[in-house]
């Protein structure tokens, strides 16, 4: 059996690690999920749950945000995510762009992480706007492309293109969890890793 030549610094690593990244989950609420056209909704929910489970398994800080719950205009985060993130209190906003909400930005900066893994509904709005602002402030942004969705395929693709043109780094949920695990020798997370991967691939 081989072993790594040296252990890379998990905080300085260019790849994503549980020590250098934070997960931002924005506006996964029933109305937004119901309006998604760019991918099948059950797959979308399964994938974003896999992302959230991965963050929980590896101890990655999570910033969860909703829009217009306090005003009564919208429902809270979907049940499937609430079940995976029972200890995470959502930051409710009225701003469409989460980066224009002081509490949200403060929570992101309080994680101390410069690599931001982002999922949001819709791609073209609630993902694109804060992603572009975060990029302008020097953060690395990783949109999880198969755990987001738009009001049309064109809108979804245009939103992603705009983020990429600004320097965003697209990633898939399976790439994300494998990037966190990186080595089968990290035995303490192997069981959870395999459960997330195979439960999602073979539901």
C-alpha positions in Angstrom: 0.0 0.0 0.0 1.3 3.4 -0.9 1.0 6.5 1.2 1.2 10.2 0.4 4.7 11.6 0.0 3.8 14.5 2.3 0.6 15.9 3.9 -0.5 19.0 2.2 -1.5 22.0 4.4 -5.3 21.8 4.4 -5.7 25.6 4.9 -3.3 26.6 2.1 -4.2 23.8 -0.3 -5.3 25.1 -3.7 -7.9 22.4 -3.9 -11.0 22.5 -1.6 -10.6 21.0 1.9 -12.7 21.0 5.0 -10.3 23.5 6.5 -10.3 26.2 3.7 -13.9 26.2 2.5 -17.4 27.3 3.6 -20.7 26.3 2.1 -23.4 28.9 1.3 -26.9 27.7 0.7 -29.3 30.4 -0.6 -33.0 30.3 -1.1 -33.8 26.6 -1.3 -37.4 27.3 -0.6 -40.6 25.5 -1.9 -41.6 28.3 -4.4 -38.1 28.5 -5.9 -37.7 24.7 -6.2 -41.1 24.5 -7.9 -40.1 27.0 -10.5 -36.9 25.2 -11.6 -37.0 24.2 -15.3 -33.3 23.6 -16.0 -33.1 20.2 -14.3 -35.4 17.6 -12.8 -36.5 18.8 -9.4 -36.1 15.5 -7.5 -32.5 15.2 -8.8 -31.9 18.8 -7.8 -33.1 18.2 -4.2 -31.1 14.9 -4.0 -27.9 16.7 -5.1 -28.2 19.7 -2.8 -28.9 17.3 0.1 -25.7 15.4 -0.8 -23.8 18.7 -0.8 -25.2 19.6 2.6 -24.5 16.1 4.0 -20.9 16.4 2.8 -20.5 19.7 4.6 -21.8 18.2 7.8 -19.7 15.1 7.5 -16.4 17.1 7.1 -17.2 19.9 9.5 -17.4 22.6 6.8 -19.1 25.8 8.0 -22.5 26.4 6.5 -24.2 29.7 6.0 -27.9 29.2 5.2 -30.1 32.0 3.9 -33.7 32.5 3.0 -35.7 35.4 1.5 -39.0 36.9 2.7 -39.9 34.3 5.3 -40.2 36.9 8.1 -42.4 39.1 5.8 -44.8 36.1 5.3 -44.3 36.2 1.5 -42.3 33.0 1.4 -42.0 29.6 3.1 -38.8 28.4 5.0 -36.0 26.2 3.6 -37.2 22.9 2.2 -37.7 20.1 4.7 -35.0 17.9 3.2 -32.3 20.4 3.9 -33.7 21.3 7.3 -33.4 17.7 8.3 -29.7 17.6 7.3 -28.8 20.9 8.9 -30.8 20.9 12.2 -28.3 23.2 14.0 -28.0 25.8 11.3 -30.1 28.9 11.7 -31.1 30.6 8.5 -30.4 34.2 7.8 -33.6 35.7 6.4 -33.4 38.6 4.0 -35.5 41.0 2.0 -32.7 41.6 -0.5 -32.7 39.6 -3.7 -28.9 39.7 -3.7 -27.7 38.0 -0.5 -24.5 40.0 -0.6 -26.4 43.1 0.0 -27.6 41.8 3.3 -25.2 42.8 6.1 -26.0 39.8 8.3 -25.3 37.4 5.5 -22.0 38.9 4.5 -20.9 39.1 8.2 -21.7 35.4 8.6 -19.7 34.5 5.5 -16.7 36.5 6.7 -17.0 35.1 10.2 -16.2 31.6 8.8 -12.7 32.9 8.0 -12.8 30.9 4.8 -11.9 32.4 1.4 -13.2 29.5 -0.7 -16.9 29.7 -1.0 -18.9 26.7 -2.3 -22.2 28.1 -3.4 -25.7 26.7 -4.2 -28.7 28.9 -4.8 -32.0 29.2 -6.6 -32.2 30.7 -9.1 -28.8 30.3 -10.9 -29.3 33.5 -12.9 -30.2 35.7 -9.9 -29.7 34.4 -6.3 -26.5 32.6 -7.2 -25.1 35.0 -9.8 -25.5 38.2 -7.9 -23.7 37.2 -4.6 -21.2 35.1 -6.5 -20.2 38.1 -8.6 -19.9 40.4 -5.5 -17.9 37.8 -3.6 -15.5 37.4 -6.5 -15.0 41.2 -6.6 -14.1 41.1 -2.9 -11.4 38.5 -3.6 -13.1 35.3 -2.6 -12.8 32.1 -4.6 -16.3 31.0 -5.7 -17.3 27.4 -6.5 -20.8 27.0 -7.9 -22.0 23.4 -7.6 -23.5 23.2 -11.1 -25.7 20.1 -10.6 -27.1 21.4 -7.3 -28.5 24.6 -8.7 -31.2 25.5 -11.2 -32.8 28.3 -13.2 -36.1 29.3 -14.6 -35.0 28.0 -18.0 -32.0 26.2 -19.3 -30.9 29.4 -21.1 -31.2 31.4 -17.9 -29.3 28.8 -15.9 -26.5 28.6 -18.5 -26.2 32.4 -18.9 -26.0 32.8 -15.1 -23.2 30.2 -14.9 -21.4 31.7 -17.8 -21.4 35.1 -16.2 -20.0 33.7 -13.0 -17.3 31.8 -14.9 -16.3 34.9 -16.9 -15.7 36.7 -13.6 -13.5 33.9 -12.3 -15.9 31.4 -10.7 -14.8 27.8 -10.6 -17.7 25.3 -11.4 -17.7 22.0 -9.6 -20.1 19.1 -9.3 -21.4 17.6 -6.0 -19.5 14.3 -6.6 -16.3 16.2 -7.3 -16.8 18.2 -4.2 -17.2 15.3 -1.8 -14.3 13.4 -3.4 -12.1 16.6 -3.1 -12.9 16.7 0.6 -12.1 13.0 1.1 -9.1 12.8 -1.2 -7.6 9.7 0.5 -9.2 6.4 1.5 -6.7 6.4 4.4 -8.8 9.1 6.1 -10.8 6.3 7.7 -12.9 8.5 10.0 -15.0 9.8 7.1 -14.9 6.8 4.7 -18.2 5.3 5.9 -20.0 8.6 5.6 -18.4 9.4 2.3 -19.4 6.1 0.7 -22.9 6.5 2.2 -23.4 9.9 0.6 -21.9 8.9 -2.8 -23.8 5.6 -3.2 -27.1 6.8 -1.7 -27.2 9.6 -4.2 -26.0 7.6 -7.2 -28.3 4.6 -6.4 -31.2 6.0 -4.4 
